[in-house]
Amino acid sequence: FFTTRTLVALAYAAVPSLLMNLYITGLNQITDVEIDKINKPYLPIAKGDLKKSTAIGVVLAAVVVSLIMSVCNPVFSTSGLQVALWGSFVLGTVYSLPPFRLKRHPLLAAFCIVAVRGTIINAGFYSHALSAAFSSTKEAAAGFGVLHCLLNDWKCAFSSLFFGVFGIVIALMKDVPDADGDRIFDIKSFTVRIGQKRVFRTMKNLLVALFGVSGGALMKWATMSPTLGATTRRGLTGLGCLLAGYFTYKEAKDVNPEDSGEVYDYYMQLWKLFYLSYLALPLVK
């Protein structure tokens, strides 16, 4: 499974992806300095530890190298990698940068989050893995486009849907402790519009439902698996989903949605579940 080709394909995707993530998160901080002085004064630009001009140079260098890597290699610059990087670049830019600044509009911001966290990243990298790591010929690799994977491979569709919903939960939960700064600077997030308690409660319930439905589906699928190994892997993953749902529900009980510190700590716990869910994906195959 871990051949030289798969490791090179993984590394070639990881480097520009990390650089693109640096660009998107860095751009968001550059354009939100005044808001972050209220909501997140510990961030390096808002705190004064990093000059804005330096940050601009870093994010520009990161995005240029990332986009060049997406097109410069005839083998590993696959169409899937290009969709993941260029799609993230376009939506990440219009999300934060004036005059677009889609983060000011709840529905458009939600669209960006679902598109990137769900379809673009998951389907893009799934396509890249099949094309660059597991295809023996160039002709075979050409058959694993992003749209083909989404429409014809349930594993790609499932992961895109799962992480798209999870991405919405994380993004809207992030806004709950940021209500004061967003209200002052006219960022009309769902939290500003309908209140911290309703957003917190709704996102918590949505994540519990996501884990519950996914866990139940995996447990049922495990009973229909052809081998003992597959039954065990899928059953344990399903059980893990159910436990994650219980943890999400239990930990939320002691959180005051109007206490920024408590909500932030809970929000960071959700990130751990998010990445643990990615680590569990190979067990579902």
Number of C-alpha atoms within 10 A of each C-alpha: 8 9 10 10 16 17 13 15 22 18 13 18 25 13 13 22 24 14 21 26 19 17 26 23 13 19 21 18 21 21 15 20 20 16 20 21 16 16 20 18 15 13 15 16 22 22 14 13 10 12 13 17 10 10 18 15 10 16 20 17 13 21 23 14 14 24 19 13 20 24 15 11 11 9 13 24 20 27 22 28 31 22 22 27 27 17 19 23 20 13 18 24 18 16 25 22 16 10 8 11 18 22 21 18 14 17 13 14 22 21 16 21 27 23 20 25 24 24 25 25 24 26 30 28 27 24 29 28 22 22 28 29 22 16 17 12 10 12 10 12 21 15 14 23 20 23 14 13 20 22 10 11 13 11 16 22 17 16 20 25 18 19 22 23 20 25 22 23 24 19 18 21 27 18 24 27 23 23 23 17 20 22 15 12 12 10 22 17 23 21 25 21 13 11 15 24 13 14 21 25 15 15 19 21 16 17 23 21 15 20 24 20 16 20 24 17 14 22 22 15 16 23 15 11 15 9 10 10 12 18 20 17 20 26 24 19 23 27 19 17 25 22 16 21 24 15 15 20 17 11 12 19 9 11 17 14 22 15 12 19 13 15 24 19 11 19 21 14 14 21 14 10 17 15 10 13 20 11 10 17 13 11 15 18 9
